[in-house]
């Protein structure tokens, strides 16, 4: 067995395969968690990139509920595996204007109708008062230290018997001497499989982190403007803030890991607004994630290619979906295909 990519997906897949007794090698071009798995804002959210009511209309109530339950189980698995790299905090999705408040209310009603735990918060206090038009709170969600979490997952995969080869780039699938191959590179898939290049587009997210603040103003991950703004405070009270890619969507549709002056300036200004004063930016970074047209992952066997599997295209929600889909693909390889995998079938686009 060969896996390309040692992010959350590849390490999750490797752990499940190794625990099943298979010999597995993970090929990583740089280091474990060096891609988006270690370069994100640290949100561990249930569900997918699209709101629940939208997904329900798109794929049907049964499949939408199945997706949300899958990610809730993945969150429980993450909590068990991650140790102190995970905090169960819940998350807050905020409405930046009345129109977004209507969208949030529709998602809230759909979640309640299907008996998922969720809270409607029409009034907000603290630094959010007067800025937002209501919010929904998701109790199952949490916060992760992304690189620490994925490195810990890699250690567990290695202890189970997986071989993880860092600084071992794969430039062509023909290089791999394996009966089964899993492409687990999300937004870094370019050049391995042409149909995949067309189906999963790279997108860049930029993030900043500040000096520790004088108090905890944000007790959980927050996201607004349909996910284009997102922030949280770490355990040492730093503000980690990302987003604003919609201000330069064409420029940010790239696989280049870089920060740009325009988006960085917007992030700094927004951080000052949230805190109400000047602050120091101590870290800046970007990460590349993979986006599909329907905002659902591709996970499963590549049509017409025996022994070739893929798990990628999480559209910005890979922290939990990557863990879940890596495990689903590994289980399918050992003959235990879960029904949830049908929703992510690569044959729908490849």
N, C-alpha and C positions, 0 to 999 in steps of 0.2 A: 504494500500500500504506500502511495506517495501523496502528500498533501503540499500544495503550493501556497505558502503564506502562513506566518506564525502570529496572526492576530487572534482576536477572540474566537473567530470561526474555526480557524485551523487548529488551535489548541483544544477547543471543545471537541472537534471531530476526532483529533488524535487521542484524547483522553478516553472517549467512548470506545474507539476501536481497540486501543491497548487493553482496556479493561475486559474486552471481549476475547482477548487472547491473540489478536492479529499483530503481525509485525508491521510497524508503520514508521515512515520517515517523513519529517516535516522540513521542507526547503524554504528558507527565509533569506531574501536578498540582503537584508540589513541585520537587524536584531529583533528579537521578540518584542512585540508591541511598538515597533518603530513607525508603523503606519497610523491610520486613523484610530485604531484601537487604543493607542496611547496618546493621541493628539486631539482628543475631543474635550467637551466641556464637563464631562463627568455625570451625565444624566442617565439614570437607569429607569426607563419608563416602560409600562406595559403598552400593548397595542402596536400599531404601525405608524407610518408617516402621516396617513390621512386620518381625520377624526372618525370616531366609531360610527356615527350615523352615515357618513359618506361611504365607508367600507361596507356597511350593511346594505346600502342601496346598490353598491357595486357588485357584491358577490353573494348577497343573500344573508338573512339573519343567522342561519345555522353556521355558515362558514365564518362570518364575522365574529360571532360569539366564540367559535372554536379558536380563532386566531387570538382573541383576547385572553382566553383561558390558557392557551399555550404559553403566552408571554408571562402570565401570572405564575405559572409553574416554573418557568425559566427564572423569574425573579427569586423564587424560593430556592432554586438550585444555586443561583448566584450568591445569595446570602449564606448558604451552607459552605460554599467553596471559597468565598472571598475573604472571610474573616474581617479584620478591621479595615479592609479596603472598601467596605460597603457600609452605608448607614441607611436605615429605613426611616425616611423623613416625610414621605409623600411628595407630591409635586403640585404646583399651582399653575394652571393655564389661564392667562389673563386676557381680557378684552380691551384692546387699545381704543376702540370706538364703538358706538352703538351697533353698527353692522356686525362687528365681530362678536359682540355680546349675544346677538341673535344666533350666531353660529354655535357659540358655546352652549347656549340654552338648548339648542337642538341636540347637540351631542349628549348633554346631561340627561335630557328626557329619554333618549334612546338607551343610554346605559342603565338608567333606572328601570326602564321597561323590561330590559333583559336581565335585571337583578344583579348588576355589577355595583360594587361599592364606590360611591362617588358623592361629593358634597357640592351644593350650589352656594356660592358666597357673593351675595349682591353688594355688600358693603365691605370695603377694605380699609385697613388702618395702617399706621406707621408710615413708612416711605412710599407706600402705594396709594394712600388716601388722596382722592381728587385727581389721580393720574389715570386710573383704569375704571372701566365700566362693568365691573363684576368679574368673577372668576369661577372656575370649577377646580376642586381639590381632589386629587387622586391618591387615596391613602396607601395603596400597595407600593407606590413608586419609591425610589431612593436616590442616593448620591454615591458615586464611586470615585476612588482615586484610580483612573483608568489604567495607567501603565503598571502600577503596583498590582492591580487586580489581574491583568492579563499575564504578567510575569509569574504570579502565583499559580495561575491556571496552567501555565507551561511547565512549571516545576512538578505539578501533580500529574500531568501527562507523561513527563519524563520518568517520574517515579513508578508509573504504571507500566513502563516499558517502551514508550515512544522515543524515537531518536530525533532530536531537533538539531538541524544543521543551520547555524547562522552564517551570514555572509556567503550564501550559496544560492545565487540567483538562477532562476530557470528562465531561459530565453525562448525555449521551444519545448513543446510537450514530448517530442520524440527523444529528448535527452533523458527522459525518466524511464528507468528499468523497473516497471511495476505493472501488475495486472489491473489494478484499480488506481485511478488518479482523481483527486479532488482539487478543483480550482477554488481557493478560498481567499481571494485577494480584493474583494469588494470594488473599490474605485481604482485599484491599481492593476486592472486586468489587461491593459492594452498589450496586443501583440501575441497573446497566447492562443486565442481562438477568435477568428474574424467575426462570426455571428454574435459572439459575446461583446465584442467591441461596439457593435451596432446597438445592442440591447441595453447595455449598462454604460451610462455616460458619467464621466468624472465631474465632481463638483467640489469646490474648495470652501472650507469654513475657516474663518479667522477668529482668534481668541486672544484676549489679554488677561493677565492676572495682576492684581494690585498688591501693595504692601498690606500687612494686616491692619484691619480697621479697628476703631476703638470699641466697637460693640457688634453683636450679631443683629443685623437688620433683616436678614433673609434666612429663615430657618430651613428652607428646602429649595430645590431647583424651581426656578420661575421661567416661564416662556410666554411670549406675547407676539402680536402681529403674525399669527399663524405660524409661529416658530421661527420667524426671522430675527427676533431678539430673544436671548436666553442668558440667564445668569444664576449664580448661586454663591454662597460663601462656604469656604472650606472650614475644616475643624480649627485651623489657626486663624480664622476670621478674614482671610484674603477674599476679595471679590474676584471671581472668575466669570468673565463676560464675553459672549460671542454674538455673531450675527451680522446684520446689515448687508448680507450678500445680495439682497434684492436691489441695492443701490447700484450694482454693477454686475448684473446677472451674466452678461456675455463674457466679461473679464473673469468672473469667478467660475465659469464652466471650463475648468482646466484641471490637468493633472499635475501642475507645478506647485510644489510646496513652497510658498512664499507669502510674505505679508505685503500689503500695499498701503501707501500713505493715505489714500482716501478713506478706506474702510477703517484703518487704524485710528484715524482722526475722529470718525464717527463713534467708534467704540469708546475712546477716551472721553469724548463729550458726554456720552450717555452715562458712563460710569460716574462722572462728576454730578450729573443731574440726579442720579439715584441716591448718591451719598449726601449731596447738598454741599459740596465743597471740593477743594483741590485734593488730589491724591497722587501717589507715585505709582507708575506702571513698572513692575519689576520683571515681567516675562511677556513675551509675544510669540505666538506660533500659529501654524495653520495645519490642516489635515485634509486629506482627499477622501471623499466618500462616493459611493456609486449610486446613481439614481436610475430608476426604471420609469417607463411611461405611465404605468398604472400604480406606481409607488408601492408595489408588492415585491418581495424578494424573488429571486430565481434560486430554487433549491431542489436538487434532484438529479436524475441522470440526463445527460445531454442526448437529445434525440438523434438516432442514427450513429451513435458513437459508443459501442460497448465498452464498459469499464471506465468511462469518463463521466465525472460528476462535477457539479458546480454548486456553490452556495455563496451568493453575493447579491448586491443591489438592494441594500436595506434603506436607501433614501434618507439617510441621516439618523436612523434608529437602530444602528447595529450593535449597540452595547448589550441589549437583551436579545434581539432577534438573531444576532450572530451566534450567541451562545445556544439558542434554541435550534437554529437551523443546522449548525455544525453537528449537533447531537442527532437531529433527525436524519441527516444524510448518512452519518455513520451507522445508525440503526438500520437504515434501509440496505446498506452494503452487507450487513451481517444477516439480512433476511427478516428483519423486523420492521417493515414499512408502516409508519403511523399514518392514519387517515389525514392528519393535518398537512402532510406533505403534498397532497393533491392540489391544494390552493396555490402552491408555489411552483408548480410544474414548469420547468424551463421550456417545454414544448409549446407553451402558449405564445412564445415570441421567437424562439430559436428555430 
